[in-house]
Amino acid sequence: MANNKSALKRIRQTKVRTERNKALKSKVKSLRKKTLEAAAEGKTDDAQEAMKALTSALDRAVKKSVLHKNKAANVKAKTVKAIKSGVGA
């Protein structure tokens, strides 16, 4: 356990940041799942709308250093590929 004020504050900060990061990662995962499901069902309009939201969430996660920029680019590329092929991958 921490013994000084600064270490205790760091523990509190880490807890808050961890919760925030978990929420953002969860949002990205659920948006990706929603996009792939729409693509698999052949609903291209819904898939395109969900892709816009996914792209926005990924960019926000990169900006806040929750995800690496290459990871976000990889997710975007694979999702677009799945939409174009019409298969939920």
N, CA, C and O atoms as a GROMACS GRO file, in nm:
protein
  356
    1MET      N    1   0.084  -0.119   0.000
    1MET     CA    2   0.000   0.000   0.000
    1MET      C    3   0.088   0.124   0.000
    1MET      O    4   0.198   0.124   0.056
    2ALA      N    5   0.040   0.228  -0.062
    2ALA     CA    6   0.115   0.353  -0.072
    2ALA      C    7   0.126   0.421   0.064
    2ALA      O    8   0.035   0.413   0.147
    3ASN      N    9   0.238   0.488   0.084
    3ASN     CA   10   0.261   0.552   0.213
    3ASN      C   11   0.260   0.703   0.209
    3ASN      O   12   0.251   0.768   0.313
    4ASN      N   13   0.268   0.762   0.089
    4ASN     CA   14   0.269   0.909   0.086
    4ASN      C   15   0.153   0.963   0.002
    4ASN      O   16   0.087   0.890  -0.071
    5LYS      N   17   0.130   1.093   0.016
    5LYS     CA   18   0.014   1.155  -0.048
    5LYS      C   19   0.017   1.142  -0.200
    5LYS      O   20  -0.086   1.113  -0.262
    6SER      N   21   0.133   1.162  -0.260
    6SER     CA   22   0.141   1.157  -0.406
    6SER      C   23   0.111   1.018  -0.460
    6SER      O   24   0.047   1.004  -0.564
    7ALA      N   25   0.157   0.916  -0.390
    7ALA     CA   26   0.129   0.778  -0.433
    7ALA      C   27  -0.019   0.745  -0.418
    7ALA      O   28  -0.076   0.677  -0.504
    8LEU      N   29  -0.082   0.794  -0.312
    8LEU     CA   30  -0.226   0.772  -0.294
    8LEU      C   31  -0.305   0.841  -0.404
    8LEU      O   32  -0.403   0.786  -0.455
    9LYS      N   33  -0.262   0.962  -0.441
    9LYS     CA   34  -0.329   1.034  -0.548
    9LYS      C   35  -0.314   0.960  -0.681
    9LYS      O   36  -0.408   0.951  -0.759
   10ARG      N   37  -0.195   0.907  -0.706
   10ARG     CA   38  -0.171   0.830  -0.828
   10ARG      C   39  -0.264   0.709  -0.836
   10ARG      O   40  -0.314   0.676  -0.943
   11ILE      N   41  -0.286   0.645  -0.724
   11ILE     CA   42  -0.376   0.529  -0.721
   11ILE      C   43  -0.518   0.572  -0.758
   11ILE      O   44  -0.585   0.505  -0.836
   12ARG      N   45  -0.562   0.685  -0.702
   12ARG     CA   46  -0.696   0.736  -0.735
   12ARG      C   47  -0.705   0.772  -0.883
   12ARG      O   48  -0.805   0.740  -0.948
   13GLN      N   49  -0.603   0.837  -0.935
   13GLN     CA   50  -0.604   0.877  -1.076
   13GLN      C   51  -0.608   0.755  -1.168
   13GLN      O   52  -0.680   0.753  -1.267
   14THR      N   53  -0.529   0.655  -1.134
   14THR     CA   54  -0.524   0.535  -1.215
   14THR      C   55  -0.660   0.466  -1.220
   14THR      O   56  -0.702   0.417  -1.326
   15LYS      N   57  -0.728   0.463  -1.108
   15LYS     CA   58  -0.860   0.400  -1.101
   15LYS      C   59  -0.958   0.470  -1.195
   15LYS      O   60  -1.033   0.405  -1.268
   16VAL      N   61  -0.959   0.603  -1.192
   16VAL     CA   62  -1.049   0.681  -1.276
   16VAL      C   63  -1.015   0.661  -1.424
   16VAL      O   64  -1.104   0.641  -1.506
   17ARG      N   65  -0.888   0.665  -1.456
   17ARG     CA   66  -0.846   0.650  -1.596
   17ARG      C   67  -0.876   0.510  -1.648
   17ARG      O   68  -0.915   0.494  -1.764
   18THR      N   69  -0.858   0.410  -1.563
   18THR     CA   70  -0.886   0.273  -1.603
   18THR      C   71  -1.033   0.256  -1.638
   18THR      O   72  -1.066   0.193  -1.738
   19GLU      N   73  -1.121   0.313  -1.556
   19GLU     CA   74  -1.264   0.304  -1.584
   19GLU      C   75  -1.299   0.373  -1.715
   19GLU      O   76  -1.377   0.321  -1.795
   20ARG      N   77  -1.241   0.491  -1.738
   20ARG     CA   78  -1.265   0.566  -1.860
   20ARG      C   79  -1.219   0.488  -1.982
   20ARG      O   80  -1.289   0.480  -2.083
   21ASN      N   81  -1.100   0.429  -1.973
   21ASN     CA   82  -1.044   0.352  -2.084
   21ASN      C   83  -1.127   0.229  -2.113
   21ASN      O   84  -1.149   0.195  -2.229
   22LYS      N   85  -1.174   0.160  -2.007
   22LYS     CA   86  -1.257   0.042  -2.025
   22LYS      C   87  -1.385   0.077  -2.099
   22LYS      O   88  -1.429   0.004  -2.188
   23ALA      N   89  -1.444   0.190  -2.062
   23ALA     CA   90  -1.569   0.232  -2.125
   23ALA      C   91  -1.547   0.258  -2.274
   23ALA      O   92  -1.629   0.218  -2.357
   24LEU      N   93  -1.439   0.324  -2.308
   24LEU     CA   94  -1.412   0.357  -2.447
   24LEU      C   95  -1.381   0.231  -2.528
   24LEU      O   96  -1.428   0.217  -2.641
   25LYS      N   97  -1.303   0.140  -2.471
   25LYS     CA   98  -1.273   0.015  -2.541
   25LYS      C   99  -1.399  -0.067  -2.563
   25LYS      O  100  -1.418  -0.126  -2.670
   26SER      N  101  -1.485  -0.069  -2.462
   26SER     CA  102  -1.610  -0.144  -2.473
   26SER      C  103  -1.698  -0.086  -2.582
   26SER      O  104  -1.760  -0.160  -2.659
   27LYS      N  105  -1.704   0.047  -2.589
   27LYS     CA  106  -1.784   0.114  -2.692
   27LYS      C  107  -1.733   0.078  -2.831
   27LYS      O  108  -1.812   0.051  -2.921
   28VAL      N  109  -1.601   0.077  -2.849
   28VAL     CA  110  -1.541   0.042  -2.978
   28VAL      C  111  -1.579  -0.101  -3.016
   28VAL      O  112  -1.617  -0.128  -3.130
   29LYS      N  113  -1.567  -0.193  -2.920
   29LYS     CA  114  -1.598  -0.333  -2.948
   29LYS      C  115  -1.745  -0.352  -2.987
   29LYS      O  116  -1.776  -0.425  -3.081
   30SER      N  117  -1.835  -0.286  -2.914
   30SER     CA  118  -1.977  -0.304  -2.943
   30SER      C  119  -2.014  -0.240  -3.077
   30SER      O  120  -2.099  -0.293  -3.149
   31LEU      N  121  -1.953  -0.126  -3.111
   31LEU     CA  122  -1.980  -0.063  -3.240
   31LEU      C  123  -1.928  -0.150  -3.354
   31LEU      O  124  -1.991  -0.159  -3.459
   32ARG      N  125  -1.814  -0.213  -3.334
   32ARG     CA  126  -1.759  -0.300  -3.439
   32ARG      C  127  -1.851  -0.420  -3.459
   32ARG      O  128  -1.878  -0.460  -3.573
   33LYS      N  129  -1.897  -0.477  -3.350
   33LYS     CA  130  -1.988  -0.592  -3.358
   33LYS      C  131  -2.117  -0.554  -3.431
   33LYS      O  132  -2.166  -0.628  -3.515
   34LYS      N  133  -2.170  -0.436  -3.397
   34LYS     CA  134  -2.292  -0.387  -3.461
   34LYS      C  135  -2.272  -0.368  -3.612
   34LYS      O  136  -2.359  -0.402  -3.692
   35THR      N  137  -2.157  -0.313  -3.649
   35THR     CA  138  -2.125  -0.290  -3.790
   35THR      C  139  -2.115  -0.422  -3.865
   35THR      O  140  -2.171  -0.437  -3.974
   36LEU      N  141  -2.043  -0.518  -3.807
   36LEU     CA  142  -2.026  -0.648  -3.874
   36LEU      C  143  -2.157  -0.724  -3.886
   36LEU      O  144  -2.181  -0.793  -3.985
   37GLU      N  145  -2.242  -0.713  -3.784
   37GLU     CA  146  -2.372  -0.780  -3.791
   37GLU      C  147  -2.458  -0.722  -3.902
   37GLU      O  148  -2.524  -0.795  -3.976
   38ALA      N  149  -2.457  -0.589  -3.914
   38ALA     CA  150  -2.534  -0.523  -4.020
   38ALA      C  151  -2.480  -0.564  -4.156
   38ALA      O  152  -2.558  -0.586  -4.249
   39ALA      N  153  -2.348  -0.575  -4.169
   39ALA     CA  154  -2.287  -0.616  -4.296
   39ALA      C  155  -2.325  -0.760  -4.330
   39ALA      O  156  -2.355  -0.791  -4.446
   40ALA      N  157  -2.324  -0.847  -4.231
   40ALA     CA  158  -2.356  -0.988  -4.253
   40ALA      C  159  -2.502  -1.006  -4.296
   40ALA      O  160  -2.534  -1.095  -4.373
   41GLU      N  161  -2.590  -0.919  -4.244
   41GLU     CA  162  -2.732  -0.927  -4.279
   41GLU      C  163  -2.762  -0.859  -4.412
   41GLU      O  164  -2.874  -0.866  -4.462
   42GLY      N  165  -2.662  -0.794  -4.470
   42GLY     CA  166  -2.680  -0.727  -4.599
   42GLY      C  167  -2.740  -0.588  -4.588
   42GLY      O  168  -2.780  -0.531  -4.690
   43LYS      N  169  -2.746  -0.533  -4.470
   43LYS     CA  170  -2.799  -0.398  -4.450
   43LYS      C  171  -2.685  -0.297  -4.467
   43LYS      O  172  -2.624  -0.253  -4.370
   44THR      N  173  -2.657  -0.262  -4.593
   44THR     CA  174  -2.540  -0.177  -4.620
   44THR      C  175  -2.556  -0.036  -4.564
   44THR      O  176  -2.458   0.023  -4.518
   45ASP      N  177  -2.677   0.018  -4.566
   45ASP     CA  178  -2.698   0.153  -4.512
   45ASP      C  179  -2.671   0.156  -4.361
   45ASP      O  180  -2.604   0.246  -4.311
   46ASP      N  181  -2.724   0.056  -4.291
   46ASP     CA  182  -2.701   0.048  -4.147
   46ASP      C  183  -2.552   0.026  -4.117
   46ASP      O  184  -2.497   0.083  -4.022
   47ALA      N  185  -2.489  -0.056  -4.200
   47ALA     CA  186  -2.347  -0.083  -4.181
   47ALA      C  187  -2.264   0.042  -4.202
   47ALA      O  188  -2.168   0.066  -4.129
   48GLN      N  189  -2.300   0.123  -4.301
   48GLN     CA  190  -2.227   0.248  -4.328
   48GLN      C  191  -2.242   0.345  -4.212
   48GLN      O  192  -2.144   0.409  -4.171
   49GLU      N  193  -2.363   0.357  -4.158
   49GLU     CA  194  -2.386   0.446  -4.044
   49GLU      C  195  -2.309   0.400  -3.922
   49GLU      O  196  -2.248   0.480  -3.851
   50ALA      N  197  -2.312   0.269  -3.898
   50ALA     CA  198  -2.240   0.214  -3.784
   50ALA      C  199  -2.089   0.231  -3.803
   50ALA      O  200  -2.015   0.251  -3.706
   51MET      N  201  -2.044   0.223  -3.928
   51MET     CA  202  -1.901   0.242  -3.957
   51MET      C  203  -1.857   0.385  -3.926
   51MET      O  204  -1.746   0.406  -3.877
   52LYS      N  205  -1.942   0.481  -3.954
   52LYS     CA  206  -1.910   0.621  -3.921
   52LYS      C  207  -1.891   0.637  -3.770
   52LYS      O  208  -1.796   0.700  -3.724
   53ALA      N  209  -1.982   0.578  -3.694
   53ALA     CA  210  -1.973   0.586  -3.548
   53ALA      C  211  -1.849   0.513  -3.497
   53ALA      O  212  -1.782   0.560  -3.406
   54LEU      N  213  -1.819   0.398  -3.558
   54LEU     CA  214  -1.701   0.320  -3.520
   54LEU      C  215  -1.573   0.398  -3.548
   54LEU      O  216  -1.483   0.402  -3.464
   55THR      N  217  -1.566   0.460  -3.664
   55THR     CA  218  -1.448   0.539  -3.701
   55THR      C  219  -1.427   0.653  -3.603
   55THR      O  220  -1.314   0.679  -3.560
   56SER      N  221  -1.535   0.719  -3.568
   56SER     CA  222  -1.528   0.829  -3.472
   56SER      C  223  -1.477   0.781  -3.337
   56SER      O  224  -1.391   0.844  -3.276
   57ALA      N  225  -1.531   0.669  -3.290
   57ALA     CA  226  -1.490   0.615  -3.160
   57ALA      C  227  -1.344   0.570  -3.163
   57ALA      O  228  -1.271   0.590  -3.066
   58LEU      N  229  -1.301   0.509  -3.273
   58LEU     CA  230  -1.161   0.467  -3.285
   58LEU      C  231  -1.068   0.587  -3.283
   58LEU      O  232  -0.964   0.586  -3.216
   59ASP      N  233  -1.105   0.692  -3.357
   59ASP     CA  234  -1.021   0.812  -3.361
   59ASP      C  235  -1.011   0.876  -3.222
   59ASP      O  236  -0.905   0.925  -3.183
   60ARG      N  237  -1.123   0.876  -3.149
   60ARG     CA  238  -1.124   0.930  -3.014
   60ARG      C  239  -1.033   0.847  -2.922
   60ARG      O  240  -0.961   0.902  -2.839
   61ALA      N  241  -1.038   0.715  -2.938
   61ALA     CA  242  -0.955   0.627  -2.855
   61ALA      C  243  -0.806   0.648  -2.884
   61ALA      O  244  -0.723   0.643  -2.793
   62VAL      N  245  -0.774   0.671  -3.011
   62VAL     CA  246  -0.634   0.697  -3.047
   62VAL      C  247  -0.590   0.831  -2.990
   62VAL      O  248  -0.479   0.844  -2.938
   63LYS      N  249  -0.676   0.929  -3.001
   63LYS     CA  250  -0.644   1.063  -2.951
   63LYS      C  251  -0.616   1.061  -2.800
   63LYS      O  252  -0.531   1.134  -2.751
   64LYS      N  253  -0.690   0.976  -2.729
   64LYS     CA  254  -0.675   0.969  -2.583
   64LYS      C  255  -0.575   0.861  -2.541
   64LYS      O  256  -0.563   0.829  -2.423
   65SER      N  257  -0.502   0.806  -2.639
   65SER     CA  258  -0.399   0.704  -2.616
   65SER      C  259  -0.454   0.578  -2.549
   65SER      O  260  -0.384   0.513  -2.471
   66VAL      N  261  -0.578   0.544  -2.579
   66VAL     CA  262  -0.635   0.420  -2.530
   66VAL      C  263  -0.597   0.307  -2.625
   66VAL      O  264  -0.571   0.195  -2.581
   67LEU      N  265  -0.595   0.337  -2.754
   67LEU     CA  266  -0.553   0.241  -2.857
   67LEU      C  267  -0.438   0.300  -2.937
   67LEU      O  268  -0.424   0.422  -2.948
   68HIS      N  269  -0.355   0.213  -2.992
   68HIS     CA  270  -0.247   0.256  -3.080
   68HIS      C  271  -0.306   0.291  -3.216
   68HIS      O  272  -0.405   0.231  -3.258
   69LYS      N  273  -0.246   0.386  -3.285
   69LYS     CA  274  -0.302   0.430  -3.413
   69LYS      C  275  -0.302   0.319  -3.517
   69LYS      O  276  -0.392   0.313  -3.602
   70ASN      N  277  -0.204   0.230  -3.513
   70ASN     CA  278  -0.200   0.120  -3.609
   70ASN      C  279  -0.310   0.018  -3.580
   70ASN      O  280  -0.365  -0.041  -3.673
   71LYS      N  281  -0.343  -0.002  -3.454
   71LYS     CA  282  -0.452  -0.092  -3.416
   71LYS      C  283  -0.585  -0.038  -3.470
   71LYS      O  284  -0.667  -0.113  -3.523
   72ALA      N  285  -0.604   0.093  -3.455
   72ALA     CA  286  -0.727   0.156  -3.504
   72ALA      C  287  -0.735   0.143  -3.656
   72ALA      O  288  -0.842   0.113  -3.711
   73ALA      N  289  -0.625   0.167  -3.724
   73ALA     CA  290  -0.622   0.157  -3.870
   73ALA      C  291  -0.653   0.014  -3.914
   73ALA      O  292  -0.723  -0.008  -4.012
   74ASN      N  293  -0.599  -0.083  -3.840
   74ASN     CA  294  -0.621  -0.223  -3.870
   74ASN      C  295  -0.769  -0.260  -3.854
   74ASN      O  296  -0.825  -0.329  -3.939
   75VAL      N  297  -0.830  -0.214  -3.747
   75VAL     CA  298  -0.972  -0.243  -3.722
   75VAL      C  299  -1.057  -0.180  -3.831
   75VAL      O  300  -1.150  -0.243  -3.882
   76LYS      N  301  -1.028  -0.055  -3.867
   76LYS     CA  302  -1.103   0.013  -3.973
   76LYS      C  303  -1.093  -0.064  -4.105
   76LYS      O  304  -1.193  -0.088  -4.172
   77ALA      N  305  -0.971  -0.103  -4.141
   77ALA     CA  306  -0.949  -0.173  -4.268
   77ALA      C  307  -1.023  -0.306  -4.272
   77ALA      O  308  -1.088  -0.338  -4.372
   78LYS      N  309  -1.014  -0.383  -4.165
   78LYS     CA  310  -1.080  -0.513  -4.162
   78LYS      C  311  -1.232  -0.499  -4.165
   78LYS      O  312  -1.303  -0.579  -4.226
   79THR      N  313  -1.282  -0.395  -4.098
   79THR     CA  314  -1.427  -0.374  -4.094
   79THR      C  315  -1.479  -0.332  -4.231
   79THR      O  316  -1.583  -0.380  -4.276
   80VAL      N  317  -1.407  -0.242  -4.297
   80VAL     CA  318  -1.448  -0.198  -4.432
   80VAL      C  319  -1.445  -0.316  -4.527
   80VAL      O  320  -1.535  -0.332  -4.610
   81LYS      N  321  -1.342  -0.399  -4.515
   81LYS     CA  322  -1.330  -0.516  -4.600
   81LYS      C  323  -1.449  -0.611  -4.580
   81LYS      O  324  -1.503  -0.666  -4.676
   82ALA      N  325  -1.489  -0.628  -4.453
   82ALA     CA  326  -1.602  -0.715  -4.422
   82ALA      C  327  -1.733  -0.655  -4.478
   82ALA      O  328  -1.819  -0.729  -4.527
   83ILE      N  329  -1.747  -0.523  -4.471
   83ILE     CA  330  -1.867  -0.458  -4.524
   83ILE      C  331  -1.874  -0.479  -4.674
   83ILE      O  332  -1.980  -0.511  -4.727
   84LYS      N  333  -1.762  -0.460  -4.742
   84LYS     CA  334  -1.762  -0.471  -4.889
   84LYS      C  335  -1.789  -0.613  -4.934
   84LYS      O  336  -1.853  -0.636  -5.036
   85SER      N  337  -1.739  -0.711  -4.858
   85SER     CA  338  -1.762  -0.850  -4.896
   85SER      C  339  -1.897  -0.899  -4.848
   85SER      O  340  -1.947  -1.001  -4.895
   86GLY      N  341  -1.958  -0.824  -4.753
   86GLY     CA  342  -2.091  -0.860  -4.705
   86GLY      C  343  -2.089  -0.973  -4.604
   86GLY      O  344  -2.191  -1.037  -4.580
   87VAL      N  345  -1.972  -0.997  -4.546
   87VAL     CA  346  -1.956  -1.105  -4.450
   87VAL      C  347  -1.911  -1.048  -4.317
   87VAL      O  348  -1.821  -0.965  -4.314
   88GLY      N  349  -1.971  -1.090  -4.208
   88GLY     CA  350  -1.927  -1.047  -4.076
   88GLY      C  351  -1.804  -1.125  -4.035
   88GLY      O  352  -1.814  -1.243  -4.000
   89ALA      N  353  -1.688  -1.060  -4.039
   89ALA     CA  354  -1.563  -1.132  -4.007
   89ALA      C  355  -1.510  -1.095  -3.871
   89ALA      O  356  -1.407  -1.146  -3.829
   0.00000   0.00000   0.00000
